Amino acid sequence: MGRSAVVFAMVVALFSCQKQAESPQSKPQERKVVVGLYKVKAEDVAIEYTTKGYFEGERDVVLRPLVSGRVLSLMVDEGSSVKTGQALLSIDPADYENTVRQIEAQLAQAQANYENTRAVYERRKFLFEKELIAREEYENLKTQLRAQEELIKSFRAQLGNARLNLQRTTLTAPFSGYIAQRFVNVGDYVTPQSQTFRLVTLDPIRLVFQVPQEYLPYAKEGSKVSVKVEPFGVFEGKVFFVSPVADQNRLITVKARLSNLQGLLKPGMYGEVSLIRGYEKSFVVPERAVVLQGNRRVVWRVQEGTAQPVQVEVIKQGHGVVYVKGDLKEGEGIALENAYVLQQGIKVEVK
């Protein structure tokens, strides 16, 4: 075979191979994406206004003694639970005991003088009625008797105050609660201006927060609020106070009362407050079904083996689900797994 014949045979063979490569039998199959299917459900979702708030005690006071003196003993410490009337500390009572004894002695002397004067007065009265003594002598004695009566009343009042001050050397709890802070030690000299203990109640407890004026209709007295407090969960409460004035930032202070039987909530802690503004019709879908496409959010509706994007508006989300509005119908199927790789019109296979 000549050289030209060999070249011709090679060209024929190459052309034959190209034809085989272009044959319909070698055309690739159309790509399908495997997805899970979720049927959307219609639901009324609460539209909420949220803000931060802090807790304060229903009662939260700093106790001060009513008398001065040296602290003799402390009966409680920080963290102690106390009952109404329970002793908290004692002040050295020696000076107050001495005062009581002195006034008691003065009162006894005044009462003895009064009895003597009264006996003389009775005799002078008899003589005056018989016209045996002058009226002036009788009236002078009568005046002395009245003066001694007033002196006895004065001593009795002083004695009452002295005994009261003696009782006040023991500081007691004005209500049941917890000792949040202690400010004194044994040996300290205290006066009625001295701080001794901070006493607070925990149940119920108050939540303080602020709202703009446009949300006042949802925060009126009696309105229910929910409060999320990490790490303890959500607590329910009821508004009992709305300030009659706004502050310099045009915000209105609102207070709600919450049950706190277990004492988990403490004054000074904070929480996220939610006020229900109304309800709106929406569709509830898993979070992973909603994907970001450019600057819009979509879910992929699966119909007749293809996926089509449906733009949605997210109203609320949390706990693994999203509440959305869009061109959806209850019971329609949307893609779950692999939703982020879908494209319009792409073929899907539901697993």
Summary of the structure (lengths in Angstrom):
residues: 351
radius of gyration: 45.2
end to end distance: 62.2
largest distance: 187.7
contacts: 996
relative contact order: 0.20
helix: 29%
strand: 42%
